[in-house]
Amino acid sequence: MTPQDSAAPVAPAVADDPIKVQNARLLARLHTLFGEDAFTDVSESYGLLTATTTRERIHGIIAGLQQDEEIALHFLTTMCGINYPENAGQELGIIYHLHSLTQNIRLRLKIFFPVADPVVPTMSDIYLTANWMERETYDFYGVIFTGHPNLMRILNVEDMDYFPMRKEYPLEDGTREDKTDLFFGR
């Protein structure tokens, strides 16, 4: 993106850092394409623009970003599941990393949803690389991707009846007697 690409002014403190300038322009473009209300929790973690949206909007946003030639986010670098059991009503989530190889732009998008309703639209119709990433996320977190062409386990055995990356089990055995809490900072 060139300075002429965005009509949004860049704050003077941001103008010194090219990454911040690029992220400010990218955010302005996101707001132009999808509206300011489409994104929450916007931040820059290690120079990577990060925004949260809803699962109802994520497919349209990612399709729009893939088709927009100004920012040209034609590459899905990675997509993975996450589990925060302490976030009631938003225990599960998906993180998408998008990349423009021609513009050298990266973007992280997040969505969160309840573990009781783990249904998200597939991105495999936009990015073919999403196919196996979605299968892995289903395999480990139990997220169901509607519209996926072959949603089945990819790494675990097919008859496994649980999702191993969900934080549903204690990390330590409470009956264990071969350790002293003193050595573990407790």
N, C-alpha and C positions, 0 to 999 in steps of 0.2 A: 504494500500500500504506500502510496506517495502522499506528501503533505496535502495535495489537492484532492485526494480521495475522500476526505471527511470534512464536512462543514463544521464539525464540533470544535470549539476552541480548546487548546491544550493549556492547562494551568502552568504558570511560570515555574513552579517547583518541579513539575513533571518534565518540563522541556529539557532539562539537563541529562536525563536518563533515557536513552533510545528505547529500552524495553518498556519503560513506563509510557512513553509516547505511543509506541505501537499498541500497547494494551488499552490505552485511553481511546485510540481510534477504533480498535476492535470492539470495545464496549459500546462506543457510539454507533457503530455499524449494527451491532446486535440489537440495540434499542430502536434503530431505524427500521430494521427488518421485522422485528417481532414485538416491539413495544417494551417500555420500561417495566411494566408489570409482569412480564414473562420470566424475569430473573430475580432471585433473592440471594442473599448471602454472597454478594460479589466481593471477591478478594484477589490479591496477588500473592500467591505462595511461591516463593523462590523465583519470582519473575513470570510465573505462569498464571494467566488470567483464569480464574475459577468462578463458576456461577452455578447456582442451584435452580432447577426448574421443576415442573411437575411431570409425572408420567403421562398425563393426558396431552401434554404439549411436546414432549421430547422427540417424538418421531417427526413431527412437522418442522421443528427447529433444526434437527440434524439433516433432514432432507433439504431444507432451505440453505443451510450452510454448505452442503455438498454441491448444490447447484449454483450458488452465488459466485460469479467469476471474480468479483473484486477481492474477496478474501480467499477463495479457492481452497477450502478445507476438504480436499479430495482423498485424504488418507486417515483411516481409523487406526491410530497407533495401538491402542489397547482399550479393552472394555472389561471391567471386572465387577464382581459382587462384593458387598461389604455387609457386615452385621454389627449393629449397635443395639444390643438387647435392652440397654437402659433408656433408649429413646422410645417411649411408649407411642404407638401409632405410626412410628417411622423406623422400625427396627432394621429393615432391610434397605439396601440401596444399590444403585449401579453407578459406576464412574466411567465416563467416556473421555478418552484423550483423542482429540482431533488435531491434525497437522496439515499445514499447507507447505508443500515442498517448494513451490515456486515463490511464495511470498515470505517463507520462513516464519510462519505464524503458528502458534500452538494454543490450544484452548482445552480446558477441562470443564466438563459439564457433569453435574450430579443430579440424581433423583432419589427420593426416599419414599417408602411406602410400608404399610403394615405387614408383618409376617403372616397374618391371617389371610391376606389377599395379595400373594406374590405374583401378580400378573402384569407384564410389561409388553409393549409392542416390540416386535423384532426389528432389528436394523439390517438384517441380512438381505433385505430387498434394496437397500441403499449401498451398503458396503458388503461385498462377498466375504471379507475377512471376519465379519461379525459372526458368521456361521459357527465356527468352532469355539469362539469366545463365549457365545451364548450357551452352547452345549456344556462348556465347562462350568459356567455360572449356574446353570440348571443342576448339573451334577453335584456341585458342592454346596449350593445355597437353596436350591429348590425353587428358583425363580422360573416362572413359566412365561415363555416368549410367544405371544400370539402371532400366528402367521409364519412361524419358523418352519422350514421345509422338512426337518428331520430332528426334532427335539428328543434326544435320548441321551443316556449317560455316555460319556466319552472316555473317562479314566477309571471310574469305579465299576464294580460288577453290576450287571443290570438288575439283579434282584435285591440290591441294597434298599432297605426301607427307611433310611434316614439320610440327612444331608450333613456331612461331616464338618463343614466349615461354619455352620451355625453354632453360636455359643450357647448351647443348650445343656451342656454337661460341665460339671466342676473340673477345674484344671488340675486339682490335686486330690489325692486319695486321703480323706480325713481319718482313716483308720491306720494310716502308715505310722510306724513307730521308730523307724531307722534314721530319723533326722531330728535336729533340735531347731526350734524356731529362731533361736538366737543367731544362727548362722545365715538366716534368710531375711534379716532385717525386720523381724516382727517382734 
